[in-house]
Amino acid sequence: MARLPLCLAAAVLPMLAACAEFPEIDAAERAAAGPTLAPEIAPIDPLLARAHSLRDSSASPDSLESRAARLRARAARLRARDI
């Protein structure tokens, strides 16, 4: 029977230590993290309008084909290099 209070104390004491506050550690963590700023929220309508205007003014199919050919040639040159 004497073991029960000892086991109970052994279980409760670590829990009490976990609840303790350490202001020095908390202050050091806040100082290391620095000030945190909330991100600026931008309205979505101008962003969507800009995205649509960029999509509408996309390059012609000829320029896309030439760009694809340039990218294929670049990929072939990169594959040929010895690293």
matplotlib code that plots the C-alpha trace (Angstrom):
import matplotlib.pyplot as plt

x = [0.0, 2.9, 3.8, 0.6, 1.4, 4.9, 3.8, 1.1, 3.7, 6.1, 3.4, 2.0, 5.3, 6.4, 3.0, 3.3, 6.7, 5.3, 2.7, 5.3, 5.9, 9.4, 9.3, 13.0, 12.6, 9.4, 10.9, 14.0, 11.8, 9.8, 13.0, 14.4, 11.2, 11.2, 8.1, 5.6, 3.6, 0.3, 0.3, -1.4, -4.7, -5.2, -8.5, -8.8, -10.6, -7.6, -5.5, -8.0, -8.3, -4.5, -4.4, -7.1, -5.4, -2.1, -3.9, -5.8, -2.6, -0.8, 1.7, 0.7, 1.0, 4.1, 6.0, 4.9, 6.3, 9.5, 9.8, 9.2, 11.9, 14.4, 13.5, 14.0, 17.3, 18.4, 17.3, 19.3, 22.4, 22.0, 21.6, 24.8, 26.9, 29.1, 28.7]
y = [0.0, 2.4, 2.2, 3.8, 7.3, 7.0, 6.1, 8.8, 11.4, 10.1, 10.6, 14.0, 15.8, 15.8, 17.0, 19.9, 20.8, 20.9, 23.4, 25.8, 29.1, 30.2, 33.9, 34.1, 31.3, 32.8, 36.2, 34.7, 32.8, 36.0, 38.0, 35.3, 35.2, 38.9, 41.0, 39.2, 41.3, 40.2, 39.9, 42.7, 41.6, 42.7, 42.9, 40.1, 41.9, 43.9, 40.7, 38.8, 41.5, 41.6, 37.9, 37.9, 40.7, 38.8, 35.7, 37.7, 39.3, 35.9, 35.4, 34.1, 30.4, 31.1, 32.7, 29.8, 27.3, 29.2, 29.4, 25.6, 25.0, 27.1, 25.3, 21.9, 23.0, 24.2, 20.9, 19.0, 21.1, 20.5, 16.8, 16.7, 18.4, 16.3, 17.0]
z = [0.0, 0.6, -3.0, -4.3, -2.9, -4.1, -7.6, -7.6, -6.6, -9.3, -11.9, -10.7, -10.1, -13.7, -14.7, -12.3, -13.7, -17.2, -16.1, -14.8, -16.7, -17.5, -18.4, -19.4, -21.9, -23.3, -23.7, -25.5, -27.9, -28.7, -29.2, -31.5, -33.6, -34.1, -34.8, -37.0, -39.4, -40.8, -44.6, -46.5, -47.9, -51.5, -53.3, -55.7, -58.6, -59.8, -59.6, -61.7, -64.2, -64.6, -65.0, -67.7, -69.6, -69.6, -70.8, -73.5, -74.8, -75.1, -77.8, -81.2, -82.0, -84.2, -81.3, -79.0, -81.5, -81.8, -78.1, -77.8, -80.4, -78.5, -75.3, -77.0, -78.3, -74.9, -73.3, -75.9, -75.1, -71.4, -71.9, -74.0, -71.3, -69.1, -65.5]

ax = plt.figure().add_subplot(projection="3d")
ax.plot(x, y, z, "-o")
ax.set_aspect("equal")
plt.show()
